[in-house]
Amino acid sequence: MQDLSELKSKILKSIIETASSDDLESIRISSLGKKGSVTMLMKQLGKLQPQERKERGRGLNLLQTEINSVIEKQRKIFSLKGFEPLTL
């Protein structure tokens, strides 16, 4: 399975470097959407041993929460800078 810290770094870097809300939404979908990278890893949890599944699941849940948090912060930054209206 993919290293979570590597995936986290890649996704968070792309969020921070994005220039618009549309790009931000594309990143959200590609990471957390139905066929997103984090979602696909979550679907593989059932194949793991119980202890490994528990640890991996906790890590994926934290990653998902952090991605959502950073996306929301970035949306607020765009709104405050007047790039685009804040949408929730």
Stockholm file with secondary structure:
# STOCKHOLM 1.0

chainA/1-88         MQDLSELKSKILKSIIETASSDDLESIRISSLGKKGSVTMLMKQLGKLQPQERKERGRGLNLLQTEINSVIEKQRKIFSLKGFEPLTL
#=GR chainA/1-88 SS CCCHHHHHHHHHHHHHHCCSHHHHHHHHHHHHSTTCHHHHHHHGGGGSCHHHHHHHHHHHHHHHHHHHHHHHHHHHHHHHHTSSCCCC
#=GC SS_cons        CCCHHHHHHHHHHHHHHCCSHHHHHHHHHHHHSTTCHHHHHHHGGGGSCHHHHHHHHHHHHHHHHHHHHHHHHHHHHHHHHTSSCCCC
//
